Amino acid sequence: MTANRSVTVKYQMASVIRLVVVVVALVMAAAPIPRSLVESAYSKGVYPIVRQLVSGLSSLTSVVLFDVLLIGGSLVLILWWAGVLMRAPRGRRIGALGAVVGHAAVVTASLYLVFLAVWGLNYRREALALRLDFSEDWVTPAVVEALAETAIAKLNDAFETGPHRTWPQLGELPTTLGPAFVQVQRELEVAPVLPGLAPRRSLLTPYFQRAGIDGMVDPFSLQVLVNDAVLPFERPFVVAHEWAHVAGFAHEAEANFVAWLTCMSGDERMRYSGWFYLVPRLLAALSRDVQVRLWDTVAPGPMADFNAVRVRLSHTIPAVRQGARRLNDQYLRANRVSSGIASYDEVLQLAVGTSLGRRQWPVSTEFE
């Protein structure tokens, strides 16, 4: 009797713990936690410690841990759940199915809580625009048009003067671009600063290539994963974008802004990559006739690079790419990014509407 009672108590405790995990996950998903609290307690308090610990440990291995978690973990769970159903007596399979569903809910809730603790709560921190001197009045069509003209001129100049035949490989970017990233973090008061992390190639790269995904951060190991089909002149910006995520800038516009600042702080090749990213975003904010006029001022060299990107993206599978975009949009909205995938292009607000952004433009640029 004592042994049976002990087993019953342990089972009840385990059930309570599983229920608590699911309830806490639901509360964390729905609770309106003040962004100021997340900023002070998590993004500037807990997260830097977690980031140093997790990225330090994950950097010690060449294994892409996201592959292990996604592929290995999924396989183990599927085999386990299949075994539970197969071993259940015929009259108890509905109960076994309910147990599998309950177990899946606990696993999902646990992963969600780990996601929030390791990195995901950064989505709920204060907007970078609030920490900088953002002014919407600075972002006018006339200013954007003037800056687009300037950006195209800088892009053309960088192509002519930069040593474009010696683009760094992905593995060399922590050395060539890492110091610029450290400098930008100091300007943004990130402490302690994050060194440039080595980009990794995931087993999911074939999917990335067909879905048009340039890169991602594993939110559990904080490893940087990059699609190695990304063209040499795209690499610096793509990698800096993922570094920015690891530094705590979860919002896509903020990660793009940090990546652009990083490229602007690098050598001529890095600056070319930064301008190459920003020019289409500036032009997209203008009227159609202005876009056509300004695209005509892009020099043949950069235009050939834009065409090369179009060719690269033409190799994606439309259905896969659209599915990936929908999934990313749902993911961002679930993490309190109300504009979803449209948030990527909101970098324009920071690049034009903040003093830090404006300092990257030539001194002679007219902002009024």
Secondary structure, DSSP 8 states (H G I E B T S, - for coil): -HHHHHHHHHHHHHHHHHHHHHHHHHHHHH----HHHIIIIIIIIIHHHHHHHHHHHHTT--S-HHHIIIIIHHHHHHHHHHHHHHHS-GGGHHHHHHHHHHHHHHHHHHHHHHHHHHTGGGGGS--HHHHTT--GGG--HHHHHHHHHHHHHHHHHHHHHS-GGG---GGGHHHHTHHHHHHHHHHTT-SS------EE--TTHHHHHHHT--EEE-TTT--EEE-TTS-TTTHHHHHHHHHHHHTT--SHHHHHHHHHHHHHTS-HHHHHHHHHHHHHHHHHTS-HHHHHHHHTTS-HHHHHHHHHHHHHHHTS-HHHHHHHHHHHHHHHHHTT-TTGGGGGGGHHHHHHHSHHHHTTS-TT----
